[in-house]
Amino acid sequence: MKKKIKIILISIIVISIILILLILGINCYVKYVTKDRIIKEDEISKYGNFDCIIVLGAKIWKDKPSPMLSDRLDEAILLYQKGLAPKIIMSGDHGQDNYDEVNPMKDFAIEKGVPSENIFMDHAGFSTYDSIYRAKEIFQSKNIIIVTQEYHLYRALYIAKKLGLNAVGVPADLRTYAGQSYRELREILARDKDFVKSIFKPKSTYLGPSIPITGNGDETNDK
């Protein structure tokens, strides 16, 4: 009996070590193959012309972007004002009437002088995978600049790469964010999840008719 218990415990330890190594290995791989696509503003033109800037959503506080999200928006607006892409996609969670990330994102950009018709809202960007998938399939983008914090860019760029998009990422780390250590740890598992997802390439949670990024962003308005 003791021998059996010992074998079981050893097996559990070995399997746990293998699992941890696999999780960490995939995480390192995702970061390694995308790190060269995380660039500064003045390097963007080296990678070609871009259809749009996509801002990945984050929490809204009392109908206003959280500090993390407002930094993403400020960075995207700066890129737009420099003429690095003609359109912006605000991609976030608007799956319920009482929670809306994308309208406050668009309002923020309009207040900073971006014309409404150049701002598209992706109301079904429920996850990073959904946001990138829909940028390609719904908005028919091929060349995208992704704006989010650096820890998040590796995963977004990996998804874009696997979906066949030409993408670069510009980090929006303009300050220190509370709870960042927890986000970094959680992101390891998120990278593993989307690594697997990108193998099978499932359709986004919601699709619908195409809204080409070459058109008018006001077609995405819901108010």
Secondary structure, DSSP 8 states (H G I E B T S, - for coil): -HHHHHHHHHHHHHHHHHHHHHHHHHHHHHHHHHGGGB--GGGGGGG---SEEEEE---EETTEE-HHHHHHHHHHHHHHHTTS-SEEEEE-B--BTTB-SHHHHHHHHHHTT--GGGEEEETB--SHHHHHHHHHHTS--SEEEEEE-HHHHHHHHHHHHHTT-EEEEEE---S--TTHHHHHHHHHHHHHHHHHHHHH----S---S---TTS-GGGG---
